[in-house]
């Protein structure tokens, strides 16, 4: 633990030495929030051109991150940590198509709170269920298909009416307005679709059997598009959201046992004042596991690059646990590859020698248009980190102390 903390601190200080402070941050007032005394802080530092500046909240003179109104629910509703990360970062990546990081500032969603999200993700209720709960028809806001109490006992009914919508994620985008003010100028809504539906089949003795069923790709896409239209209609009923652009995107999450993320499949952009979704744009992105039969069949050249690298690394160690990679594709082009190399730690000299060896392998085996991140770890924690940006030949190397 001590070695991990020391290495992480050293790496943080190395990066921190290049990071300017926030003395030149801009303090702004959010329009329509003056009565609440809410001011915002625009940091002077931007991590890179690929990331938005995050609009911070300031009520006491100190910068403070303002979390989503539905904070934490994404972890509950999404199957894997891989999907959690890609659902959030992928939505920000798509947002750049319409909301440029040069002009817009980011803030996590403030409209859809946890109660709203959970109610919309629920099943629509039957008339009998509404009456039993003493609810009005306008309170029947669930986006997933209704399942009567009798149908809930039927395995066939579960297969015919799965839970299609797993989660919704809201991101807000602001621009500077007149004077020292900012205003909400755009919103993205991510809709996570289930590829597999998991449910419990209860037995007469009160026990249950866990079941799963794969959801047809066309069915979940169709249902996702219908849900997207309903979500947009509900958002437009909010006076503050009537006249802002909204992007809505469909994400297919992986099954619970997956070791790679799912991906966005399509999006639609609605200009300010527009409510009806008229068309969808395809998103040609996908993750592949290396090594795997799927990666070999779809991208043989990239698979061979990885296998050659993997083979050379494994020759370096007599007792080796294997090399695993995750490749991110846009179209047919591999744009980013993350590799994990677990080792047995035998001393610092061996680690330094391995770092030098792997650096040479990176240069020899991988074309420079591929963005690379390679992590070497042992049971004690991270040992070596390699990072190479696209277009560069040699990687940055950090050996943890």
C-alpha positions in Angstrom: 0.0 0.0 0.0 2.8 2.4 0.9 4.5 1.8 -2.4 1.3 2.4 -4.3 0.6 5.7 -2.5 4.2 6.9 -3.0 4.1 6.2 -6.7 0.7 7.7 -7.2 1.7 10.9 -5.3 4.9 11.2 -7.3 2.9 10.9 -10.6 0.3 13.4 -9.3 3.1 15.9 -8.4 4.7 15.4 -11.8 1.4 16.3 -13.5 0.6 18.9 -11.0 3.8 20.8 -11.7 2.5 21.5 -15.2 -1.0 22.6 -14.0 -1.7 26.2 -13.4 -3.8 27.3 -10.4 -7.2 28.7 -10.4 -6.3 32.3 -9.6 -7.6 33.5 -13.0 -10.9 31.6 -12.8 -14.0 33.6 -13.9 -16.9 34.1 -11.5 -20.2 34.2 -13.2 -23.9 34.3 -12.3 -26.3 31.7 -13.8 -29.3 33.3 -15.4 -32.6 32.7 -13.6 -30.7 31.8 -10.5 -30.0 35.2 -9.0 -32.8 34.9 -6.5 -31.1 31.8 -5.0 -27.7 33.5 -4.9 -26.1 30.9 -7.0 -22.9 31.8 -8.7 -20.6 29.7 -10.9 -16.9 29.4 -11.4 -15.3 28.8 -14.8 -11.8 27.3 -14.3 -8.9 28.8 -16.2 -7.4 25.4 -16.9 -8.7 22.9 -19.4 -7.3 19.4 -19.3 -7.2 19.2 -23.1 -9.1 20.3 -26.2 -11.0 17.0 -25.9 -12.6 17.9 -22.6 -15.0 20.5 -21.5 -14.3 23.1 -18.8 -16.6 22.1 -15.9 -18.8 24.9 -14.5 -18.3 24.8 -10.8 -20.7 26.1 -8.1 -19.7 28.8 -5.6 -22.0 29.9 -2.8 -19.4 30.6 -0.2 -16.6 32.0 -2.3 -15.0 28.6 -2.8 -15.1 26.4 -5.9 -17.3 23.4 -5.5 -18.3 20.7 -7.9 -22.1 20.5 -8.4 -23.1 16.8 -8.8 -26.0 15.5 -10.8 -29.5 15.7 -9.4 -29.6 12.0 -9.9 -26.1 11.3 -8.5 -25.3 7.6 -7.9 -28.2 6.1 -9.8 -26.0 5.3 -12.9 -23.9 2.9 -10.7 -27.1 1.2 -9.5 -28.7 0.8 -13.0 -25.8 0.0 -15.2 -24.4 -3.6 -15.3 -20.6 -3.0 -15.2 -18.1 -0.4 -14.3 -16.9 -0.5 -17.9 -20.4 0.6 -19.1 -20.7 3.2 -16.4 -17.5 4.9 -17.7 -18.3 4.6 -21.4 -21.9 5.7 -20.9 -20.8 9.0 -19.3 -17.6 9.7 -21.3 -19.2 8.5 -24.6 -22.1 10.9 -24.1 -19.7 13.8 -23.6 -17.8 12.7 -26.8 -21.0 12.7 -28.8 -22.0 16.1 -27.4 -18.9 17.7 -29.1 -20.6 17.1 -32.4 -23.0 20.0 -31.6 -21.6 21.6 -28.4 -18.0 22.6 -29.0 -15.7 22.6 -25.9 -14.3 25.9 -27.2 -17.7 27.6 -26.5 -19.7 25.5 -24.1 -19.1 24.7 -20.4 -20.2 21.4 -18.8 -22.3 20.7 -15.8 -23.9 17.5 -14.7 -27.6 17.2 -15.2 -29.7 19.4 -12.8 -33.2 18.7 -14.2 -33.8 14.9 -13.8 -33.4 14.0 -10.1 -33.2 10.5 -8.7 -37.0 10.3 -8.0 -37.9 11.3 -11.5 -35.3 9.0 -13.2 -36.5 6.0 -11.1 -40.2 6.7 -11.8 -39.5 7.0 -15.6 -37.4 3.8 -15.6 -40.2 1.8 -13.9 -42.8 -0.3 -15.8 -45.9 1.4 -16.9 -48.8 0.3 -14.7 -52.0 -1.4 -15.7 -55.3 0.2 -14.9 -55.8 -2.3 -12.1 -52.4 -1.5 -10.6 -53.1 2.2 -10.8 -56.4 1.7 -9.0 -54.8 -0.5 -6.3 -52.1 2.2 -5.6 -54.7 5.0 -5.7 -52.8 6.8 -8.4 -54.1 9.0 -11.2 -53.4 8.3 -14.9 -51.0 11.2 -15.3 -48.9 9.6 -12.6 -48.4 6.6 -14.8 -45.0 7.7 -16.2 -43.1 4.4 -16.5 -41.3 4.0 -19.8 -40.9 0.2 -19.7 -43.7 -2.0 -20.8 -46.5 -2.8 -18.4 -46.6 -6.3 -16.7 -49.8 -7.3 -14.9 -49.5 -9.2 -11.6 -50.6 -12.4 -13.3 -48.1 -11.9 -16.2 -45.3 -11.3 -13.6 -45.6 -15.0 -12.8 -45.2 -16.1 -16.4 -41.7 -16.7 -17.9 -43.1 -16.2 -21.4 -44.5 -12.8 -20.4 -41.1 -11.7 -19.1 -39.6 -12.7 -22.4 -42.2 -10.8 -24.4 -42.1 -7.7 -22.2 -38.5 -7.2 -20.9 -37.1 -4.1 -19.3 -35.7 -2.3 -22.3 -34.6 1.0 -20.7 -32.0 0.6 -18.0 -31.0 4.2 -17.3 -31.1 7.8 -18.3 -28.3 10.3 -18.0 -28.5 14.1 -18.4 -25.7 16.5 -19.1 -26.1 20.3 -19.3 -24.1 22.7 -21.5 -23.8 26.5 -20.7 -22.5 29.5 -22.6 -21.5 32.9 -21.5 -24.2 35.5 -21.8 -24.2 39.2 -21.2 -21.8 40.6 -18.6 -20.8 38.1 -16.0 -23.6 35.6 -16.5 -24.0 32.1 -18.1 -27.1 30.5 -19.4 -28.2 26.9 -20.1 -27.7 26.5 -23.9 -27.9 22.8 -24.5 -28.6 19.4 -23.1 -27.8 15.8 -23.9 -29.8 12.8 -22.7 -28.2 9.3 -22.8 -30.6 6.4 -22.8 -29.0 3.1 -21.8 -30.7 0.0 -23.3 -30.5 -3.5 -21.9 -29.0 -6.1 -24.2 -30.0 -8.8 -21.6 -32.9 -8.7 -19.3 -32.5 -10.3 -15.8 -35.4 -11.3 -13.7 -36.5 -13.6 -10.9 -38.9 -16.5 -11.5 -40.6 -17.2 -8.1 -41.5 -20.7 -7.0 -44.4 -21.9 -5.0 -42.3 -22.3 -1.9 -41.2 -18.7 -2.0 -37.8 -19.2 -3.5 -36.8 -17.9 -6.9 -34.6 -18.8 -9.8 -32.6 -16.1 -11.5 -33.3 -15.9 -15.3 -31.8 -14.0 -18.2 -33.0 -13.5 -21.7 -31.2 -11.7 -24.6 -33.2 -8.9 -26.1 -33.5 -8.7 -29.8 -31.3 -5.9 -31.2 -34.1 -4.5 -33.5 -36.6 -4.6 -30.7 -34.5 -2.7 -28.1 -33.5 -0.1 -30.7 -37.2 0.5 -31.7 -38.3 0.7 -28.1 -35.4 3.0 -27.3 -36.4 5.4 -30.0 -40.0 5.5 -28.8 -38.8 6.2 -25.2 -36.5 8.9 -26.5 -39.5 10.7 -28.1 -41.5 10.5 -24.9 -38.6 11.8 -22.8 -38.1 14.8 -25.2 -41.8 15.6 -25.1 -41.7 15.6 -21.3 -38.6 17.8 -21.2 -40.1 20.3 -23.5 -43.0 20.8 -21.1 -40.5 22.4 -18.7 -40.5 26.2 -19.3 -36.7 26.4 -18.9 -36.2 23.6 -21.6 -38.6 24.7 -24.3 -36.1 26.7 -26.3 -32.7 24.9 -25.9 -31.1 22.4 -28.3 -31.4 18.8 -27.0 -29.3 15.8 -28.2 -30.6 12.4 -27.3 -28.5 9.2 -27.8 -29.1 5.5 -27.4 -26.5 3.3 -25.6 -26.4 -0.5 -25.6 -24.9 -1.8 -22.4 -23.2 -5.2 -22.2 -24.2 -8.2 -20.1 -23.2 -8.4 -16.5 -20.2 -10.7 -17.1 -18.7 -8.5 -19.9 -15.1 -7.2 -19.5 -15.4 -4.6 -22.2 -17.9 -1.7 -22.5 -21.0 -1.4 -24.6 -21.4 1.5 -27.1 -23.7 4.2 -28.4 -25.5 3.2 -31.5 -27.3 6.4 -32.7 -28.2 9.9 -31.7 -30.7 12.6 -32.8 -30.3 16.4 -32.4 -33.3 18.6 -31.9 -32.8 22.3 -32.4 -34.3 24.8 -29.9 -38.1 24.6 -29.9 -38.2 21.3 -31.8 -40.1 18.4 -30.1 -40.5 15.7 -32.7 -37.6 13.4 -33.5 -37.5 13.2 -37.3 -34.4 11.2 -37.9 -31.4 9.4 -36.2 -27.7 9.4 -37.0 -25.8 6.2 -36.7 -22.7 6.0 -34.3 -20.1 3.7 -35.7 -18.2 2.9 -32.6 -17.4 -0.4 -30.8 -15.0 -2.0 -28.3 -13.2 -5.3 -28.9 -11.4 -7.6 -26.5 -7.9 -8.6 -27.3 -7.3 -11.5 -27.7 -10.7 -12.8 -28.8 -12.2 -14.6 -31.8 -14.4 -11.6 -32.6 -11.4 -9.3 -32.7 -9.4 -11.7 -34.9 -12.3 -12.0 -37.4 -13.2 -8.3 -37.6 -9.7 -6.7 -37.4 -7.0 -9.3 -38.3 -4.1 -6.8 -38.8 -4.7 -5.2 -35.4 -5.1 -8.6 -33.8 -1.8 -9.6 -35.2 -0.1 -6.4 -33.9 -1.4 -7.3 -30.4 -0.5 -11.0 -30.6 3.1 -10.2 -31.6 3.4 -7.8 -28.7 1.8 -10.2 -26.3 4.1 -13.0 -27.5 7.3 -10.9 -26.9 6.1 -9.8 -23.5 5.4 -13.4 -22.5 8.8 -14.5 -23.6 10.3 -12.0 -21.1 8.7 -13.8 -18.1 9.0 -17.6 -17.5 5.8 -17.6 -15.3 3.3 -15.1 -16.8 -0.4 -14.5 -16.3 -1.3 -13.1 -19.7 -1.8 -9.8 -21.5 -5.4 -8.4 -22.0 -6.3 -5.5 -24.3 -9.4 -3.4 -25.0 -9.5 -1.7 -28.4 -11.8 1.2 -29.3 -12.9 1.5 -32.9 -14.4 4.3 -34.9 -15.6 2.7 -38.1 -12.9 0.2 -39.0 -10.0 2.2 -37.5 -8.5 1.3 -34.1 -8.1 4.7 -32.4 -7.3 3.7 -28.9 -5.9 0.5 -27.3 -5.6 -0.1 -23.5 -3.5 -3.0 -22.3 -3.1 -4.6 -18.9 0.0 -6.6 -18.0 -0.1 -8.4 -14.6 3.3 -9.5 -13.3 5.0 -11.0 -10.3 7.2 -8.3 -8.7 10.8 -9.5 -8.1 12.5 -6.2 -7.6 13.0 -2.7 -8.9 15.8 -3.5 -11.2 13.7 -6.1 -13.0 10.8 -3.6 -13.2 13.1 -0.9 -14.8 14.4 -3.5 -17.3 10.9 -4.5 -18.2 9.9 -0.8 -18.7 12.8 -0.4 -21.2 11.9 -3.6 -23.0 8.2 -2.8 -23.3 9.0 0.7 -24.5 10.9 -0.8 -27.4 8.1 -3.2 -28.2 5.6 -0.4 -28.4 7.7 1.4 -30.9 8.3 -1.8 -32.9 4.8 -3.3 -32.9 2.1 -0.6 -32.9 1.5 2.0 -35.6 1.8 5.6 -34.3 -1.8 6.5 -35.2 -3.0 4.3 -32.3 -3.4 6.0 -28.9 -1.9 3.6 -26.3 -2.2 3.1 -22.6 -0.4 0.2 -21.0 -0.5 -0.6 -17.3 1.8 -3.1 -15.7 0.6 -4.2 -12.2 1.5 -6.6 -9.5 -0.3 -7.7 -6.3 1.3 -4.7 -4.7 -0.4 -2.2 -7.1 0.7 -0.4 -10.2 4.3 -0.8 -11.3 4.7 0.9 -14.7 2.5 3.2 -16.8 3.0 3.8 -20.6 1.0 6.5 -22.4 1.4 7.4 -26.0 -0.8 9.9 -27.8 -1.8 9.3 -31.4 0.8 10.7 -33.8 3.7 10.2 -31.4 6.3 7.5 -31.8 7.7 7.1 -28.3 5.5 6.7 -25.2 5.7 8.5 -21.9 6.9 6.0 -19.2 6.4 6.3 -15.5 7.9 3.7 -13.1 6.1 3.8 -9.7 8.4 4.1 -6.7 
